[in-house]
């Protein structure tokens, strides 16, 4: 088991799979590295994949004495990169992890190669709000009740029924107070002024039928981040990375291949 140590002493869990150019995966709100199961394996066929558990989740510490923010979580990711000796890496952030990823690319542009933003949003007053029933589901995401609420927002009912283990992996399992820290951090995030500072080649990926993070947010990100590319997957919901695989994964791999790290960073 690997841990990096953040500036405040918090231990941040990570693991590494595969070989090639480094690719850091950042999970969604109150989830952990297991949400990448079924995806990271294909990515690791061409990349050195680093899965990170943000503070408050999975194998990482869950300090609760201070508020969380996207910048604090981005610095947790930097601590992992430092622990691995990675001067620069590709970064793929999903949902809240996409907010962490966009913050990381803005505050430390020299550390991020290509950037993939999946099912995410800019935050702040410009964010396209989710419908009320989706907000309610997010607040009640844990346990059996959460399965019935969150599952249909991530996947079509037929796919969710056929893949119960994947639905389980997108339900929060971290302490309730840590869930609250994540929820508040995501709610308070406003990346609008940060996005034009992103220098990384950027791919925005989104499900067309996403209610948890409406697809209008992807369009905003693609317009706001310089020269960003946009891929909208028809019929897909928030969990496109599982249900729309392998199309989504192949698109990400093709984008990374078209935007390689400099030889000195490999």
C-alpha positions in Angstrom: 0.0 0.0 0.0 1.4 3.4 -1.1 0.9 6.7 0.7 2.1 10.2 -0.1 2.1 12.8 2.6 0.4 16.2 1.9 1.8 19.4 3.3 -0.4 19.2 6.4 0.6 15.6 7.2 -2.5 14.0 5.6 -1.6 10.6 4.1 -2.9 10.2 0.5 -3.3 6.7 -0.9 -2.4 5.7 -4.4 -1.5 2.8 -6.6 0.2 2.3 -9.9 -0.6 0.1 -12.9 0.9 -0.4 -16.3 3.8 1.3 -18.0 4.2 4.3 -20.4 3.5 7.9 -20.0 2.0 8.7 -16.6 -1.8 9.2 -16.3 -3.3 10.3 -13.0 -6.9 9.4 -12.4 -9.0 11.5 -10.0 -12.3 10.1 -8.8 -15.7 11.7 -8.2 -17.2 13.2 -5.1 -17.0 10.9 -2.0 -16.0 8.0 -4.2 -12.5 6.3 -4.4 -10.1 4.6 -6.7 -12.5 1.6 -7.2 -14.8 3.7 -9.4 -12.2 3.3 -12.1 -12.5 -0.5 -12.1 -13.4 -1.6 -15.6 -11.7 1.5 -17.1 -8.2 1.8 -15.7 -7.2 -1.7 -16.9 -7.6 -0.6 -20.6 -5.9 2.7 -19.9 -3.0 0.9 -18.3 -2.3 -1.1 -21.5 -0.7 2.1 -22.8 0.0 4.2 -19.8 1.5 4.2 -16.3 -1.8 4.7 -14.5 -1.9 6.3 -11.1 -5.2 6.0 -9.1 -5.5 8.4 -6.2 -7.8 8.5 -3.2 -8.5 12.1 -2.3 -8.5 12.9 1.4 -11.6 11.7 3.1 -12.0 8.7 0.9 -10.7 5.1 0.4 -7.3 4.4 1.9 -6.5 8.1 2.5 -6.8 9.9 5.8 -10.0 11.8 6.5 -9.1 14.9 8.5 -12.2 16.8 9.4 -10.8 19.8 11.3 -10.9 22.1 8.3 -13.0 22.7 5.1 -11.9 21.1 1.9 -11.4 22.9 -1.4 -10.5 22.0 -4.9 -7.1 23.7 -4.5 -6.5 21.6 -1.3 -7.5 18.4 -3.1 -5.4 19.4 -6.2 -2.4 19.7 -3.9 -3.1 16.2 -2.5 -2.6 15.0 -6.1 0.6 17.0 -6.4 1.9 15.2 -3.3 1.3 11.9 -5.0 3.1 13.0 -8.1 6.0 14.3 -6.0 6.1 11.0 -4.1 6.4 9.2 -7.5 8.9 11.6 -8.9 6.6 12.7 -11.6 7.5 16.2 -12.8 4.6 16.1 -15.3 1.7 13.7 -16.1 -1.5 13.5 -18.0 -4.6 14.0 -15.7 -8.1 12.5 -16.1 -10.7 13.9 -13.6 -14.2 12.6 -13.4 -17.2 14.6 -11.9 -15.9 16.4 -8.8 -12.5 15.0 -9.8 -12.8 17.0 -13.0 -13.0 20.2 -10.8 -9.9 19.1 -9.0 -8.2 18.4 -12.3 -9.1 21.8 -13.8 -7.8 23.5 -10.7 -4.6 21.5 -10.8 -4.0 22.4 -14.4 -4.6 26.1 -13.6 -2.5 26.4 -10.5 0.4 24.1 -11.6 0.3 24.2 -15.5 3.9 22.9 -15.6 2.8 19.6 -14.0 0.0 18.7 -16.3 0.4 17.2 -19.8 -2.9 16.5 -21.5 -6.1 17.0 -19.5 -9.4 15.0 -19.7 -12.4 16.4 -18.0 -15.3 13.9 -17.6 -18.9 14.6 -16.5 -17.8 17.8 -14.8 -18.6 21.5 -14.6 -17.0 24.9 -14.0 -18.8 25.6 -10.7 -20.0 29.0 -9.5 -22.8 31.0 -11.0 -22.0 29.9 -14.5 -22.6 26.2 -13.8 -25.7 24.8 -15.3 -27.6 23.5 -12.3 -28.8 20.0 -11.9 -32.5 19.3 -11.4 -33.8 19.2 -7.9 -34.4 15.5 -7.8 -30.7 14.9 -8.8 -29.5 17.2 -6.0 -31.7 15.3 -3.5 -30.3 12.0 -4.8 -26.8 13.3 -4.3 -27.5 14.2 -0.7 -29.0 10.8 0.0 -26.4 8.8 -1.9 -25.3 6.3 0.7 -26.7 2.8 1.4 -29.6 1.0 -0.1 -31.6 4.2 -0.6 -28.7 5.7 -2.5 -28.5 2.7 -4.9 -32.0 3.4 -6.1 -31.4 7.1 -6.4 -27.9 7.3 -7.8 -27.9 4.2 -10.1 -30.4 5.7 -12.6 -28.5 9.0 -12.7 -25.2 7.2 -13.6 -26.6 4.6 -15.9 -29.7 3.5 -17.9 -31.8 1.2 -15.8 -31.1 -1.8 -18.0 -27.4 -1.4 -17.8 -27.5 -0.8 -14.0 -29.5 -3.9 -13.5 -26.9 -5.9 -15.4 -23.9 -4.4 -13.6 -24.8 -4.2 -9.9 -21.2 -4.3 -8.8 -20.4 -1.1 -10.8 -23.4 0.7 -9.3 -22.0 -0.2 -5.8 -18.7 1.3 -6.7 -20.3 4.7 -7.5 -22.0 4.9 -4.1 -20.2 6.8 -1.3 -18.7 4.6 1.4 -16.6 7.2 3.2 -17.6 8.7 6.6 -20.7 11.0 6.5 -18.7 14.0 7.8 -16.1 13.5 5.0 -19.0 13.2 2.5 -20.1 16.6 3.7 -16.6 18.1 3.3 -16.6 16.8 -0.3 -20.1 18.1 -1.0 -19.4 21.5 0.3 -16.1 21.8 -1.5 -17.7 20.9 -4.8 -20.7 23.3 -4.1 -18.4 26.2 -3.4 -16.0 25.7 -6.3 -15.9 28.4 -8.9 -13.4 27.7 -11.6 -14.7 30.3 -14.2 -11.7 32.6 -13.9 -9.2 29.6 -13.7 -10.3 27.9 -16.9 -8.7 30.4 -19.3 -5.4 29.8 -17.5 -5.4 26.1 -18.5 -2.5 25.6 -20.9 -2.9 21.8 -21.3 -4.5 20.2 -24.4 -7.9 19.4 -23.0 -10.6 16.9 -23.9 -14.1 17.4 -22.4 -16.2 14.2 -22.3 -19.8 14.1 -21.3 -22.9 12.0 -21.5 -25.7 13.7 -23.5 -28.4 12.6 -21.0 -26.5 13.4 -17.8 -28.8 14.9 -15.2 -26.4 14.8 -12.3 -24.1 17.3 -14.2 -26.1 18.6 -17.2 -24.4 18.5 -20.6 -24.5 22.3 -20.9 -21.6 22.3 -18.5 -19.4 20.5 -20.9 -20.2 23.0 -23.6 -19.2 25.8 -21.2 -15.9 24.1 -20.3 -15.1 23.5 -24.0 -15.7 27.2 -24.7 -13.8 28.5 -21.7 -10.7 26.3 -21.8 -8.5 27.5 -24.7 -8.7 25.2 -27.7 -10.5 22.4 -25.8 -12.1 19.5 -27.7 -15.6 18.3 -26.8 -17.0 14.8 -27.0 -20.6 14.3 -26.2 -21.8 10.7 -26.1 -25.4 10.2 -27.2 -27.7 8.3 -24.8 -25.0 8.2 -22.0 -25.7 9.5 -18.5 -23.2 10.6 -15.8 -21.4 7.3 -15.7 -20.5 7.3 -19.4 -17.0 6.0 -18.7 -18.5 2.6 -17.9 -21.7 2.3 -19.9 -20.2 4.0 -23.0 -17.0 2.0 -22.9 -15.0 1.1 -25.0 -15.9 4.2 -27.1 -15.1 6.7 -24.3 -11.9 5.0 -23.4 -10.7 4.7 -27.0 -11.4 8.4 -27.4 -9.4 9.3 -24.3 -6.5 7.0 -25.4 -6.5 8.6 -28.9 -6.4 12.1 -27.4 -3.5 11.2 -25.1 -1.6 9.7 -28.0 -2.1 12.8 -30.0 -0.8 15.0 -27.2 2.2 13.1 -25.8 4.4 14.3 -22.9 7.8 15.8 -23.8 10.6 13.2 -23.9 12.1 14.6 -20.7 8.8 14.1 -18.8 8.3 10.4 -19.8 
